[in-house]
Amino acid sequence: MITGVIASAQNMTTKRSEVKFISSINCSEEATDNILNLEIGFSKKVFYNVDIRDAAAAAHLITLKTVQEMKKNVQLTTIIYENNDEIIADLKAKKLDLITVLSEDLPELIEQNIVDPFLIEIEKDEIYEHYVLCARRDMPGSGLKALANKTLILSVWVESDLPTYWLNSLLNENHLPSVSSFFSQIDMIQRPEQAVMRVFFCKSDVCLVQKQTFEVLKEMNPQIAKDITIIEESPGFVNGVLCLNRSLTDEHDNRSLIEETLLNMKQTTGGEQLMELFDIDDFLPYEDAYLHDTFEVIKQYQTLNY
């Protein structure tokens, strides 16, 4: 049963951008000093197109349900972070055991030597997410240069800068201006299918969307395949990564218990609900190779003088 709830459905701002929830569960008659203190965090960026406070509360309660299946006395703290600076500070202070971030924010955490990347998220049964730059076939000219001074409609699955990092690097390789200067207008839209249809109906000139969405729309409407073409395609990007605080040890901080819980998440009711909340199909053990292209795009972008 859940006991000693300090905060569950209400947010407590303890830092300038933090949303924090704390709850305790007592699943056994063990001594109260034999409690697993579990502190988990999420980057704000992983919550896309949802109310962050509502999603954070749901994530906390579902995680609490998942942890409860461990049959341990647990005090769970869930925190939503605005930026990497706050994440780094709490990791170094050992106030954070587990953090979920977008892959674009992972290099800085690795450089600080404070995390062990543990799992990567798989969405829509795909490890990688590719983006495509598309335009109508009847547009005058060909290739990237033909897109100069055109209107761009951009849609991304999460609050990620990777697609524009890639596009800026691509333009630079072709000796063209940055995205903000190259296109006459840039609009953001949440639903990628709407971005494609705006190009299809000549309301925008170019769209940058997930390849999977574009392929599905082509199958549903062959006229889209006839009228719209892919100008460029991005490398494969990984979205979310779950990381453990490097300071955790098996002997003192129940690291092995946390790892086991994460690996078995899909087999628990609470775990399934948490994955559904974040639209995650599965997890894979982290390997550097999975993020090679993601990190290369970030490195290339950081060398630009934009």
N, C-alpha and C positions, 0 to 999 in steps of 0.2 A: 504494500500500500504506500501511497505517497504521503509523507508527513513533513511537518516543518517547512511549509512553502513560504519562502521569504518574498519572492516575486515571480509570478508566472504570466499573467495576462496584462501586466503593466510594465512599462519601461522605466528604467532608472538611469538617468544620465550621470555617469560618474566622471566622464571626461568630455571634452567639447563635442564629440560626435558619436559617443558610445551608446548603444542600446543594450541593456544588460538584464538577464533573467537568472535567478538563482532558485533552485528547488532541491529538496532532500527527499530521498526515498529510503524506507526501512523495510527490507525484504526478509529479514531474519532477526533472531533474538541475540545476535552477536553484540559484543560490547560496542557502545557508541563511539569509542575511540578507534575502532577498526572500520573506518570509513574511507572509501575511495573518493578523494576530491578530484573531480574531473572538470577541467576548464577548457572549453572549446570555443573557437571563434570562426566567423565568416567574414570575408571581405564584402563590403557593401556591393561591390560589382557583381557578385554572383546572383544577386536578386534583381531580376530584370522584368520590367513591366508588371510589378506587383507593389503593393504597399509594404515597405520594408518592415514596419513595426508588426504588422499582422503576420507577415511571412516569418519574421524572427520568432514571434511567439509560437507559431505553429512548429517551426524547426525545433525549438526548445522542448516543447511538450512531446513531440514525436521522438526526439532523441532520448528524452527521459523514459519513455515507454520502452525504447530499444534497450537502454541500459538496465532497466528493471528486469529484463529477461536474463540478465547475468546473475540474478539472485545474490546481489551484493548490496550492502549499505552504501549509498552513493550520495554525495552532494554535487550537483551538476550546475555549472555556471556557463551560460551561453552569452557571447558578446558579438556584436556587429561592429566592424571597424570601418572607418571612413577612408583610411589610407595606410600605406606601408609603414610610415613612421611610427604610428601607434602600434601596429602589429609587432614591429621590431622591438619597440620598448618593452612590451609585455612578454615577448619571448625571452629577451635577455634577463628580465626580472623574474623569470620562471612563474609568471602568472597565466601562462597559456600552454596547454598540453597539445592541442590539435588545432590547426588552422586550415581553412579551405580558401584558396585564392585562385584567380585566373592565372593561366600560364604566363601571361605577359608580366606579371608582378613577381614571378618566382625567381628570376636571375638575381635580383637585389637581395632576396632572403638567403639564397645560396651563397652569395658573395660574403654575407655577414657570418656565414658558418654557424647558423642558429637553427636550421631545419634539416630534417631528413625527409625528403619527398617520399611518400609511401604508396599512394594510389592515384591513378588518373581516372577521370570520369569518361564513360562512353555514353554518348547521346544518339538516339535514333539508330542504334546498332552500328555506329561508326566510331572508330578511334579518332579519326581526323575530320576536320571540317574545312572544306575548300570553298573559296569565294571566287565568283566569276564577274568579270566586267563585261557587260552586254550592251549592245546597241542594235538598232534596226539595220537590216541588210541594205536597205535603200538609202542609207545615209551617205552623202557624198564623201569620197575618199576612202582610205582604208588604214587600219592600224591605229596606234595610239595618237599619232600626230593629228589625225582627222577629228579627234575628240576635243581639240583646243577650243575654248570659249563655249563649250556645250554645257547643258545643265545636267548635273549628276544627282541621282536619287540613291541614297545609301541606306541599307537595312542590315542590321547585325543581330545575331541570335542572343548574345549577351552584351553587357556594357563593356565591350572590348574595343581597344584601339588598334588591334593587330591588322584588321583589313586596311585601315588608312596608313599604318606603318608600311605595309607591303606596297600599297599603291604609290606612296611617296617615293619609296626606294626604286620602284619600277620606272617612274617618271624620271628620276634622277639618272638611272642607267641609260635612259634614252635622251639625255641632255635636254630635258623638258622641265618647266617650272614645277613648284610644289602643287599639291592638290588644290589648296586654297587660291592659288594664282592661276592655275591652268584652266580650271572650270569657271564659267561665268557665274554659276549659282550652284550651291550644294544644299540639298534638303535631306533631312533624316525622317525615316518612317519606320514604325515598329514591325509591320507585317511585310515580309519579303515578297509575297505574292502580289501585294498592291504595288510594290516598286516595279516589278516586272510588267504588270498591266499598264502602268503609267507610260512606260516606254512603248509598249505594244500599241497603245492608243495615241502615241505622239504627244503626250503631255509632258514628258521629259525625254532627254536625248539618250542618256546613259544610266545604267543602274549597276550597283555593286551589291550582290546578294549571295546567299549560300547556294552552292552548286546543286545541292540536293533538291532545294525548292524549285530551282529552274528546271531541272530534269523532270520533276513530277508534273509541273505545269505543261511542259512540252508533250508529255504522254497524254495528259488530259485534253489538250488542245493542239492538234498538229499544226494549226495555223501559226502558233507561237514559234514552233520549230522552223517554219518556213520564213517567217518575217524577222526573227531576232537571232543574232549570232553572238558567239562568245569572242570577245576581242583578246582577253587575257584571263588566265586562271592562276590562282594563288597556290603556294605549297599547302600541304596539310597542316592545319593548326589543331592543337589540343586546347580544350577550354579549361575545365576545373582540375585542380590538383589538391589532394589532401596531404598535409605535411604534419609530421610529429616534431615536437620540440626536441632538438638534438640533446638537450640536457637530461631527457628522460632516461632512466635505467631500469632494467628488469627488476633489480634487487629492491629499489626504493620507491619507484613511481609506477609500478604496475604496467610498464610498457607492454609486456607480452599480453596482458589482459586486454589492453586497448587495441593492440594489433589484431588479436583474435576476434574481438567484437567487430572491428571494421571488415575483416575478411569474411565474416559470417553474416554481415548485415542483410544480404539479400534473402537469407533463410528465416529472418524474423519478421513478424507483422509490422513492428515499428520501423524496421529498416526499409521495408517495401514502401511504406507510407512516406518516409523521408526521401527516398529516391524518386517517388512520384512527384513530391513537392518541387524538386529541382529538375524534373524531367530527365532523370538519369536512368539508363537502361542497365548498366552494369559498371563494374570497376575492373581495372587491370593493375597488377603490381607495377610500380613506377620503374621505368628504365630511361636513362638519358637519351637513348636513341629515339624514343618517341617524340621528344621535344627538340630534336636537332634543328629542323626547319624553322620552328617557332623562334628559337633562340637566335638563329642566323638572321632572321628578319629584324629582330629587335636590335642586334648588333649593327646591321646595315643602316637602320633608321637613326641610331644614335650617332653615326658618323656624318650625317647630313647637316648642312648649315642652314636649315630652315628655322 
